[in-house]
């Protein structure tokens, strides 16, 4: 592996907890970056050590509020102006990813806009986890290392040793992801067909498939208000499931999400730590992706393939 003197890892405010774990896995110190705030809410960033000629890795998820994205943009710009050799944005959760297309007239494609902003700022590589849509990699003109939470979630599901495992998709959008899980685990797949009258509101939901006496694991990429996933869990139980769990890559969990999870049929809901969970539900668990990201950084530095990190 490259010498510690040739690369540095820095973190924005929101994802420092994860950057520290990544540095522990890499056996390197976290770089010294200072973020100074002004009275009006504006802020500036400065590197307190030389990064000239270095490969820098900037760890920051871009979940709301937008200060997290702005922090990352300033970190990238400062690194470019300080003559870093390469600028690698490590964005475990890529915010605005749900805005990946024009689904009605006169709307923005937010994911493309954010990709353009990052590119103009100066990133030379993106390392991210479970984009909302795989094709969003094409929004970037630099290399994208797109990692999958399945590499930590599948071993967790296997460790549960569930007797009658069934994988479920909470809606048609999650069906491809759920199908790959069911194929890998060699178990049945069921789907939920939902009607969503408006964003963050779920109408009717119907289960397609047999869940009687099954240990169901619902698979999705993110959980925001938890309306869909908790309704799916309750419907599974009504259809005769023995137990219902959920796994998702990104722990958005906003608004009433924690209360909904607590009141639902879910035994547990498991996320990665791409976003910190700040709620109080005891049903919520998080599995770290620090080692996965650290190993990807190692391979990038050594010009090695990352593809054998993928289970599916």
N, C-alpha and C positions, 0 to 999 in steps of 0.2 A: 504493500500500500504506500501511497505517497506520504512523504514526511509531513508531520504536523505543521512544519514551517511553510509548506506550499499551499495550504488551504486554511480557511477560517470559517467558523459557523457563528452566525449572529441571529438574534431573535427580536421580533417586534414585541410589543407589550402583551398582546392577546394570547400568544402561543409560547411564551417563555417556559411554562411548565413542561411542554413537550420538547422544546429545544434542549432543555437541561438533561432530559432522559436520552435524547439522541447523542449529545456530547458524552454522556457517561458510557454509552455503548461504543462510541468511537474512541474513547479514552483521550479526549481532547478538552481543553477549556472552552467555555462559551466566550465568544469575542466580546470586547468592551465597546458597547454602543450606548450613547446617551441621547435620550429624547427629552427636549426642553419645551415646556408649554408656556404660552403667553396668556395674558389675562383674558383675551377675547376668544380663547379656544384654539387658536392657531398653534402649531408646533413645528419644531425643526429637529432633524436628527444629525448626529455627528459620530464618526468613527474615532475612537480615542486610541487607536493604534494604526500603524501603517498597513495598508492592504495593497500597496502597489505591486503589481505582478502576481497577485495571489488569486487562487480560485476561491470565491466567496459563496457561501450557501446561506441564504436569507430565509429563515423559517417564520412564516406568518400565515395563518388561515385568515380568510377575508370575509368572515361572517359579520353581520351587522353589529355595531353601527359602522358607517362608512369610514370612520377614522382608521379602522384596521387596514383597509385598502390604501388609504392615503399614506399611512405610515410606511407601508411596504413600497409604495411608489417613490417616496422620498428616500428610503433606504437604497433602492435600486439606483436612483439618480446620483446620490452621494457616492455610491460605490463606483459608478461609471466615471465621475469626475475625479475620483481618487485613484484612477488608473488600475482598477482590479483587472486581472487577466480574463476571468470569466465570472459572470453573475448568474448564479443558479437560484431561481425562486422555488423554495420548497413550500407549497401551498396545500397542506393536507385537506382542507375544505375550501373549494373554489366557489366563492359567493357569486350570486347572480347567475348561476349555471342553469336555473330553471327557465331563464329567458333566452332560450336557444333558437327560437324561430319566431316568425310572425304568425301567431295563431288567430289573429283577427286584424282588421285594418288599423293603420295608424298607431302601431305600438313599436317600441324599441326592441332591438335584439341585444339585451344587456350583456350577455355572455361574450359576444363578439366585441362590444365596446370595451369591456374590461380587458379582454385579450389584447386589443389594440393599444390600450393605455400602458399595459405592462411591456409590450414590445417597444413602444416609443420611449418609455423610460430607460430601457436598455438591457432586459434580460437576455441571456444567451441560452438558457435551458429552463424548462419547467418540470418540476417533479410534483405530482399531485396524486390524489386517491379518489377513485370512484366518481368521476365526473357524472353529472346527471344524464348526459348523453355522450356516448363514445365519440361521436363525430365532432364534438367540440374541440378535439385535438387539432382539427383542421383549421381552427380559428387562429392558430399560432404559426408563425413562419420559422420558429426555432424548434429544436428537438423537444419532444414531450415524452417524459417517462411516466406513463399512466399505470399506477399500481392499483391492486384490487384488494379490498378488505377480506375477500374469500380466503386469502392465505392465512389469516388469523381466525376467521369465523368458522371455517370448515373443521379445523381441529377441535374447536370448542364444541360444536354440535356433536362430533364423534365422541367426545369425552363424556357427554350426557348419557350415552348408551340407551337411548330411547327405544322401547320395545317395538312400537308400531309407528315409525317415523313417517310423516307426510310433510312435504314442503308446500307452502302456499304463497301465492302472489296476491297482495291486497288489492291490486287493480291490474288492468291490462298492461300498463306502462312498466310494471315490475315483472312481467311474465318471462322475458328473456333471461333476466338474472336468476329468477326462481328455477327456470328450466335447467340452467347449467348446474345449479346446486343439486337438484334432484337427480340429474344424470350422474354426477360425481358420487353422490351418496347411494345411488341405485335404489331409489325409493319413489313412491307415487308423487304426482304433482296435482294440486288443485288450484283453481283460479277464482278470483272474486270479480264480478262485473258490477261496477258502481256507476251511479249517476251523480255528477257533481254540478249542482245548479250554478255555483259561483265559487271563486277561490276560497280555500280553507273551510268549505262547507260540503258535507257529504249527504247526498240524498239516499236513494235506495241502494241496497247491496245484496247480491245473490251469489251463493257459492256454487261453482261448477265443479262437481266431483264429489267423491265419497270421503267423509271424514269421521264416520262412526267408529268410536273406540280408538281413534288415532291420537298420537302425540304430534301435534301440529307445530311447525316452526314457520312463521311468516317472515318472508325475506323482502327487504326494500333497501333503497339507497339512502334515504333520509327520513326523519320523522320531525315534522314541524309542530303543528297543533295537536297531533296524535288522533285526530278525528277519524281518519280512514282506518288506521291500524287497530284502534281499539274497537271500532264498530265491526271490523273483520273478525277480531278475536271473539267478540260476543256472539256473532253469527255462527262461527265455527262451533262454539260450545252448544248453541241452540240446535245445531245439526248433529250433535252426538259426539263431538270430540272429547277425548279424555283429558288432555292438557293442551294449552295453547301458549306458546312462547313467540317472541319476535326478535329478529336481529336486523340491524340497519347500520350502515357505515357511519352516518353523520348525525350527531345528537343535537339537532337544532332546538327542539323541545321548548317552544315559545308559548306564551299565553297560558291557556288552561291545560297544557299537555300533561304535566305531572299529575294533576288531579284526575284527569281522564284515565291515565295509566293505572293509578291507584284504585279507581272504581271499576276497572274493566276485568275481564276474565283472564287477562294475561298473568301467567306465573312470574315471568320476568321479561324484560326487554334489554337487549345487549347491544351496545354501540362500541365503536372504536373511540379513542380519545382525540380525534381530529378537532373536536370542539369540546371545551370543558363543560361538564354538567354542573349547573349551579342550583338545581332544584333539590328537593328533599325526598323524592320517592325512593323507597327501599327496593322497589322492583327494578330500578335502573342499575345496570352494571356496565362498566367500560373495560375494554381490552386495549392495551397499549399497542400502537403501531410504531413506537420509537425504534425498535430493533429492525423492523422492515425498512424504515426510512434511512437508518444509519447504514444498513447493508447496501442500499441503493446508492448512497453517497460514496461509499467505498468503491463500488463498481464503476461509478462514473469517473472517479479519480484515477482508477486503474485501467480505464477503457475496456471494461469487461461487460459481457452481456448480462442483462437483468432478467431475461425471459424465464430462466429456471426458478425464479422466485414465485412464478405464477402456478398455483395449483389448478386453476381453470381460467 
